[in-house]
Amino acid sequence: MGKRSSILSKSSLFSNPINTYLFISLIAGIFAGWYSIIPPAALIILSSFLLVSLVLSLRFHKVELFPVVLIIFFMSFGALWVAPYSLHKPSSFLSKDNEFIIKVTSLPQDKHLKHIFYARIIRINNYPASLNVKVNCFHDREIRYRDSYIVEGKLTRRKLRNSHFYTLWIRNDSFISRLPAGFVDNSIRGFTYKIIAYFKNNLPCETYKFLSSIFLGRRELLDKNAKSVFINAAAAHLIAISGLHVGLLSAVFFFVLSIFRVKFRMRIIISIAAMALYALCVGSRPSIVRSFLMFSFMGIGFLLRRKVSIFDTLSVSGIICLLWNPLWAFDIGFQLSFAAVFAIVLGTVIFPFAFTHKYKLIAYVKGIFFSTLFATTAIIPLVAFYFGKFYLIGILSNIILIPVFALIVVTTFTFICFYFFHFLASILAEVLSFFVFIFIKTATILGSVKFSSFNIDISLAGVIIYYAILGIAIVLIYYRSKLIQATTRF
Amino acid sequence: MFTSQEKKVIIFLCALFAIGGILRIVGVKYKHTEVLSDRKVFKVNINEAGIEELEKIPFVGPKTAQEIVNYRKTHKSFGNLQDLGNIKGIGEKKLNIIKEFVIF
């Protein structure tokens, strides 16, 4: 009973490292299943056997092997969970006419590029799929954000470095049937359009596009030049909505609710609900779902008066993300997001001095410096593998740009709050334009610095070796610090 | 009268409106607009661009780009838009869209 309770601890929320192992084994299983290392029939038998073993071990209190069996079960479960997608991979549908069900994930543009938008393919010839594609559509039929359509066309694929980019070419004579959207999608579309229209009517063109991108995730409004400004300044993570946005907005919400004397527990509940709505509005990408789930678990931990382990919230968030969509394991955003946050969390455990100082300003600078250092260390091989680049300017960019970015987010939130006060909103619009100008100018200067980035090539084997060496180094540093602590006590 | 949190909010809002008011009175215009301004239409030289460059034109995929390159090999160059219309895969509708992105 004692061992059983240590696995399912009741003294704190998620305080067992097994969650991390389960997350990693689930990912491994998904990869194994996608590349068909084990046949599906064998997986079903193996999973059933392991599930029975788990139940029996609990029943007869034989819990010594429970964690190991659970890890292997998760691995086989991951392989089984991805099977519906892996049995009919997108590559088997290339360059021939097929029927697709797509859900529009970006706003179709006006003027010259109204025929191009982005969507997620949900089904191909009635087989389940989850594929983000660029869509080329000649039809004059109105395409609406978040609507689903049945179309006919061809899927093509282009390889760039180690990533594949898919394009769906809708046939000229294809029927386009709109599937009725649910209440949630209709509401989100209406809400998003209202906010974008509010931005468009009150802000200069460049400010409205920038804010729509960083605040609402409408990256399609930024053209390549604009995106390259942020990429070169190693600030691309600021236009990808993630933990920073959730952290800032939830802090603002919490603060505003405290002004209105809302009780602490109610503030947590309202903040969680607000962040859920925000995550839905901005497109439910892996990074925002991860940060929302982590925030929710922390909030629930406070409500239940339980200690919360950040490691475990990260791992359980990852497990939930992969149960929702196992193909997110292959998503670049998912990999970068989890690798970076995992590294930051690990860094705070191994190097607790990195985030503390008696002076707040120095503690703040130290915090950003070390967070960026840890995150960069973790994502270097992934960025090199997918984009062929290494950015040296990242730490300096974050120290300078994150405060300005935080100011922009808070001011944007204030600007939205003054929706019904046109004159005051127009004043705030001037301020926002100024802050955005400062941000873009600074990012442009940082990106143009010599040696801010350089090209680097790495193979998949190189990525694996890098993480293996990094893992060994972390373990050695951790145990060495424990040893020093232990000898210091004596 | 006000709590410390309320004072912080009031100071922040006052600062924002003060900055906004000053900017409005001064009437500052920002010169960064070329980075994020209305999407400038890029132009591709149809007679000189390689396949990768041609694929940047909306609705020109790998096959159409290859057809363009093959046409250039047999006919030397494109003289005008009508020549482009001879490419397999480029009909009238596509030509109307592509014309804004090409130069000869």
Chai-1 contact restraints between the chains, C-beta under 6 A:
chainA,res_idxA,chainB,res_idxB,connection_type,confidence,min_distance_angstrom,max_distance_angstrom,comment,restraint_id
A,H112,B,E100,contact,1.0,0.0,6.0,A-B,restraint_1
A,I116,B,P58,contact,1.0,0.0,6.0,A-B,restraint_2
A,N136,B,F59,contact,1.0,0.0,6.0,A-B,restraint_3
A,F138,B,K93,contact,1.0,0.0,6.0,A-B,restraint_4
A,T156,B,G61,contact,1.0,0.0,6.0,A-B,restraint_5
A,E206,B,T33,contact,1.0,0.0,6.0,A-B,restraint_6
A,E206,B,L36,contact,1.0,0.0,6.0,A-B,restraint_7
A,E206,B,S37,contact,1.0,0.0,6.0,A-B,restraint_8
A,K209,B,L36,contact,1.0,0.0,6.0,A-B,restraint_9
A,F210,B,L36,contact,1.0,0.0,6.0,A-B,restraint_10
A,D223,B,R39,contact,1.0,0.0,6.0,A-B,restraint_11
A,N225,B,V35,contact,1.0,0.0,6.0,A-B,restraint_12
A,A226,B,V35,contact,1.0,0.0,6.0,A-B,restraint_13
A,A226,B,L36,contact,1.0,0.0,6.0,A-B,restraint_14
A,V229,B,V35,contact,1.0,0.0,6.0,A-B,restraint_15
A,S258,B,Q5,contact,1.0,0.0,6.0,A-B,restraint_16
A,I259,B,Q5,contact,1.0,0.0,6.0,A-B,restraint_17
A,I259,B,E6,contact,1.0,0.0,6.0,A-B,restraint_18
A,I259,B,V9,contact,1.0,0.0,6.0,A-B,restraint_19
A,I427,B,F17,contact,1.0,0.0,6.0,A-B,restraint_20
A,I427,B,G20,contact,1.0,0.0,6.0,A-B,restraint_21
A,L428,B,G20,contact,1.0,0.0,6.0,A-B,restraint_22
A,E430,B,G20,contact,1.0,0.0,6.0,A-B,restraint_23
A,E430,B,L23,contact,1.0,0.0,6.0,A-B,restraint_24
A,E430,B,R24,contact,1.0,0.0,6.0,A-B,restraint_25
A,V431,B,L16,contact,1.0,0.0,6.0,A-B,restraint_26
A,V431,B,I19,contact,1.0,0.0,6.0,A-B,restraint_27
A,V431,B,G20,contact,1.0,0.0,6.0,A-B,restraint_28
A,F434,B,L23,contact,1.0,0.0,6.0,A-B,restraint_29
A,F437,B,Y30,contact,1.0,0.0,6.0,A-B,restraint_30
A,F437,B,H32,contact,1.0,0.0,6.0,A-B,restraint_31
A,I440,B,H32,contact,1.0,0.0,6.0,A-B,restraint_32
A,K441,B,H32,contact,1.0,0.0,6.0,A-B,restraint_33
